[in-house]
Amino acid sequence: MKAGIWIAGRYSFARKRFRVINIISGISLGGIIVGVSTLLVVMSVLNGFQKLSRDLFLTIESPVQLVPAEGRAVAVPDSMLDSIRRVEGVSWAQPFAEGQAVLAKGARSELVVVKGLTGEGQARLMRQKRRELPYFLNGSVSAGEAVAWRLGLMPGDRVRLFSPELISVGLQALSEPYLLPALSIADAGVGSLFSLQKLFDDRYVLASDSTARSILMLGQGMYSGIDIRGSGSITDPRLEQNLARWLKIHRLERQFRVRRLDEKYRDLFAVMQLEKWASFSVLMLVVVVAVLSLAGSLAMTVIDKRRELFYLRCLGLEKPQFMTIFIVEGGLTGVVGTLTGSALAWAICRSQETWWLVKLPSRSAFIIDAYPVNMHAADFLVVGLATIALCLLVSLFPAGKAAAIATSHSLDSKSE
């Protein structure tokens, strides 16, 4: 076996004469390098867009939330918030009130999502967006620009906001008159308009937590959940595990559950992942074509080396060792091509991260000027293993041919 590996190394890296077979081998190696590097660059760009979208979500949302295990609201005392803030990795925790409501101005109305933020929640948002004036005051709301455009809203306008649950209460009040005092529609002023992310601009209205609880008909001290942010050194899955452990220790599993951002917006992030792996499947065809050319070059090497193969047979090499020669040669080509392509992809992505070399075609239509990139070690590992596995797979055919040629012909036919 060691002899087969040594001979494979000689076939792969020894100095070669300028021949057609060497050109084909070089083309197959170059194809692997180009295919791997292109695939990794495209996947890193798609990761960059996904990270950009996630960062835009995190302007209002948090990466991890504690939400009610059942129902739409739960009590959140201050003592619970203090305990959560002491959990390992938690740097920020604030309750929020969130739910659907009808926003009406005059004869026009729109179904929106009202999110109530605490004072600290609004202060964090203002710091992140470098805004000096508050988005809303107590009793006023801030509407997304797309919502405002459809309803013709301007700062200072008066609007009405009521929860769909108010309709249910109204129907019950027909038979239960004591519910009539609850039938009040909140009247609020538009404090400002915001532009944060398309989904928020198109659907969201921001308000104080007290205003949101009044609109959504939540009781005093009742919230839709708790926004939790981790320190920069902890990953979201680790933070999720720590919070799940905290719930178990305090026996709160029946009241709360942990929800990550990609679970809340599962459909959107699933589409991004599907786009990424669909691109992987399509661009992997470039690598497959290069690997098939590698199979051709190995088969031609078998034919070119048939006399040497017979001499090796005379020296005592067995069939498994002949197969090892060409399987290892194919594997070495795959490893060299994968490592070179990965290094090239890393250099391209790193240059794009540092200098933003490739600009977006229409910078005025985007919030960034150049293509974002975000390299994942898992992507490099998957692409590398897949490429090497394909190289080993296609090497089986020429390896089998080499063993057959070396063991089936006589000395006379070989020495001609």
N, C-alpha and C positions, 0 to 999 in steps of 0.2 A: 504493500500500500504506500509506504514512504517513497519507494522508487517511482511509482506512478505520479505522486504529487511533485517530486523533483523534476520529472520529465515534463509535466504540465507547465511548471514554472519556466523551464527552458523554452518550450514552444511559445509561451505567452510573452516573455520578456527578453529573450535572446535577440541579438542583432540580426535583422532580416535583410535579405536581398530585395530590391525593388521588383515586385511581381504583382500580378493582378490579384492574387489571393490576399496579399498583404493590404492592398488598397481596399478590398471588400471588408477585411477585418477592421481597418481603420474607420471605414464608413459606419459599420455596425457599432463600434465603440463611440464614435461621434454622435450617432443617433441616440444612443442611450444617454449620453451626457446632455444633449439638447432636450430630450424628452423629460428627463428627471428635473432638470433646472426649470424648464417651462412649467411643468406641473406644480412644482413647489412654489414658484413665484405667483402663479394664478391662485393657488390655495391660500397663500399668505395675503394676497390682496383681498380675497373674499373674507378672510378672517378680519382684515382691517376694517372693511365696511361693517361687518357684524359687531366689532368692538365699538365702532363709531356710533352705531344705532343703540347699542347697550349704554354707552356713556350718555347719550341724549336722553334715554329713558331715566337714567339715574339722577337727572336734574330734579325730578319730582318724586319718582319711585325710589325705593331702596332695594339693594340686592337681595335682602332676606326680610321677610315679614312674619310676625306672629298674628294669625287670623283665627277667628272663632272656629272651633271644630264643628259646631252646629249653629244654625241661625245666622243672622247678619250683624249682630252686635254683641259686645261683651264688656263687662266692667273692667276698668284698668285703674286700680288705685296707685297712688304715688309710691307706696312701699314696693309694689311689684316692679315699677320702672327702676327704682333704685337697685333692686336685686338683679334685674336684667343687665344693668350697666356694669355690674361687677362680674358678669360672665366673661371668661377668657376670650379675648379677641373683639369684644364689643366696645366700640368707641362712641356710639351715639344711639339713642333710643327715644323715640317720641311717638305718642299715639296719634292716630288719624281717624277721620270720619269720611267715608266714601260711599257713594251710591248714585243711582240714576235719578234724574229729576227732569221736570219739564221747565224750560226757560221760555218765557213769553214776553213779547213786547208788542203791545197793540194787538193786531189780529194775527201776527206771526208768532210761531212757537217752534221749539226745537228740543229734541230729547238729548240731554247732555249728561255728563258725569260730573258730579260735584265732589270735590276733594277738599276737606277741611284740614288745615294745617295749624299746629300750635304756633305760638309766637317764635319759639326757637326754630321751628320748621321753616317759617317764612324768612327768618334771619339767615339761616343757612343758605336758602335759595338766593337771597339777595347777595350774599357774599360770593356765591358761585358764579352768578351772572354779573357781578360787579355793578349792582344797581343801588342807587342812593335812596330813591323814594320807595316806600312800601308798595307791594302789589295791591294790597287791600287793607282796609281798616275794619274794625268790628262793625258789622252791619252793611258792609259793601263787599263786592265780589270783583274778581279779575277774570275776564273772558278770553279764550283763545281767539286769535285773529281770524281764523277761518269761520268760527261760530259767529263772531261779531260781523263779519262781512255778509254772511247769509241773512242775519237778522237786522242789519243796518244799525248796529250798536256803536255808540261813541262814549268815551269817558264822561260821566255825569248823567247819563240816561238812567231812568228808573225801569226796573224789570220785575217780573213776578217769577218766583221759583216755588215749585211744589213737587213733592215726591209722589210717584204712582201709588204708594200706600195710602195717600190721602183719599184717593178714589174709593178704595176698599172701606176706609173709615166712613166715608160719606154714604155708601150703600148700607153699612151697618146702622148708621144713625137714623135711617128711615124707620127701623124697628126698635132702636135703642137710643132715645133722645138724649141720654146723658153724655153721649159722644159728640154732641153738637159743638161744645167749646173747643174741641180739637180741630174743627174744620176752619182753619185759618191759613191763608196763603201768604207766604213771606214776601215782603216787598223790600227790594234791595237796590242800592245804587251801583252803577258800574264804576269801580274805582280806577281801573286801568285795563289795557289789553296786553297780552303777552304772546311771544313767539318763541317757543322752546323746541318743539319737535312736532312733526306733522300730525301724529296721532293725538297729542295733547292739544295742539292748535285747533284741530278739527272737532274735538269732542268735549274738552275739559273746561270746567269753571272752578277757579280757586277761591276759597273763602276761609275765614277763621273757623276754628274747630267748633265754637259755640254757634256760629251762624249755620254751619253745615249740619250740626246736630238738630237744630230747629227745622231746617228744610227737610231733612231725611227722617224726621220724627223719631229721633233717638232720645233716650232718657238722659238725665243728668249723670255725668260720669260714665256714659256708655260710648264705646268707640267701635269702629269697624276693624281695628287691628293696631299693631305697633310696627312702625318703620324702624328697622335696625340696620346700622352700618358698621362694618368691621374696620379694624385698623389695616393699614396698607400691607402689613406683613402676613395677613391671614387670608386664605382663600375662602370663597363662598361655600364650597362643600364642607370645609373644616368648621366654619362658623355655624353652618346648619347642624352639624353633628354636636357642637357644643350646646346649642340652644335645645336640641332634642334631649340631650342629657339633662339639661336644667329642668325641662318640663317633667321628665321622669322623676328626678329627685324631689321636686315640689309637688308631684302627683297632680299635674295640671293637663295631662294628655287628653282628658275628656272635655276640657274647656278650650284649649288652643292646639293649633298645629302649625308647623313651620312651612312656609311657602316661599320658594325662590322666584326671582324675577322671570326666569325662562319658563317656569310653570304657569305664572299668571298670563304671560303672553306666549303660550305654547304654540299657537298656530303660526305666529310671525317668525319665531325663532326656528320652528320646524321647517318652514319654507327656506330660510337661509341655509340651514344644514343640508336640505335636499339639493339646493342649488350648488353648494360646495361639492358634495359627493357626486352629483351628476357631472360637474366639470371634471372631477377626478376620473370618472368612468370614460368620458370622451377623450380627454388628453392622454389617458393611459394607452389609447390606441397608438399614439406616436411611439411609446416605449415598446409596444407589442411588435410594431413594424420593424423597429431596430433590432429587437431580440430575434425575430424571424430571419433577418439578414445575418445575425450571428450564427444561427443554425446552419445557414448556407455556407458561411465561411469555414465553420468547423467541419462540415461534410467535405468541402474541397480540400481542407487540410488532411483529412483521413485518406483521400485518394492520392494526394501528393506525397504522403509519408508511408504509403503501403509497403515499400521495400524496408524502410526502417522499422516498421511495425513487425515485419516478419523476423528481422534480426533480433528484435527485442524478445520475440517469442522463442527464438533459439537460445537466448540467454536465460530463459526460464520464467518470463513473465506469464501470468495466467490471465484468463478472461476478465476477472474482476479488476485487475490492475490496468488492463487496456481501457476499460470503461472509466476507471478513475481518472486517467490522463485527460480525457476530453470533457468529463463532467467538471473536473477541477479547473480546466482551462476556461470553460464557459462561466463557471462561478467566479473565477478571478476577473474575467472581463466585466461581469456584472458588478462586482465589488468596486473595481477601479472606476467604472462609469458612474456608479451610484455616488461614490465619495466625491468624485470630481464635479458631477452635476449638483450635488448638495452644497458643496463649497461655493460653486458659482452662484447658485440661488441665494445662499446666505449673503454673499458679497453684494449682489444686486439689491436685495431687500434692505440690507443694512445701509447701503448708499441712498436708497429712497427714503428711509427713515431719517437719515442725517441731513441730506441736502434737498430732498423733494425734487428729484430730477425730472420725473414724468408728471406733467401737469394735467389736470382734468380738461376736457375739450372746451367746456363752457363754465369758467370759474364763477361767473355771476349767478349761475343757476344752482350752485352748491354752496354749502357752508364752509368748505375747505377748498384749498387751491390745487392740491395734488392727490394722487392715489394714495390712500392709507395702506399700510402693511402691518401685519401682526404675525410673527412666526411662532408656530407651535412645534415643540419637539416631537409630539405624537405624529404630526403630519410627516415630518422627515423620517420617522421610524417606519410608518406604514408604507410610504412610497419606496423607501430603501429595501424593506423586506419583500415587498411585492415584486420589485424589479429583479432582485437577486433570485427569488424563487422562480420567476419566469425564465431567467437565464439558465438555471439548473434544469428546469423542465425541458427546454428545447435542446439541451445538451445530451439528453438521453438517446435521441435517435442517432446522431453521429457517433456517440460512444458505442452503441450497439453495433453499428456498421464497422467500426474499427476493430472490435473484438471478433466479428465474423470474418473480416478480411484476414486478420492475423492468424486465425486458427483454421481456416478452411483451404488455403492454397498451399501447394507443395513447394519444396525448396527449388525445384527446377523452374517452376513458373515464376518464382520470385527473383531468381538470379538472371533471368533473361535480360 
